[in-house]
Amino acid sequence: MDEDRFNMELRKFLKEVGVTSQREIERVAREGSVKGKVLRLHMALTSPDAPGLQHVVEAEIRLD
């Protein structure tokens, strides 16, 4: 495995996930489509090519 190439591809993926996720969260907050004053988030990372990869991150963002 080429470590440099792997790291570049991984960073590219994480940047896309971060940027697009932030845009979507901001969009729903702006549109007022969140029920209540707290936006509960659940992000799951899985891969059909690596069945052992199951990583979940949960958080709450207060909107008031």
ABEGO torsion letter per residue (X at the ends): XBAAAAAAAAAAAAAAAAAAAAAAAAAAAAAGABBEABBBBBBBBBBAABAABBBBBBBBBBAX
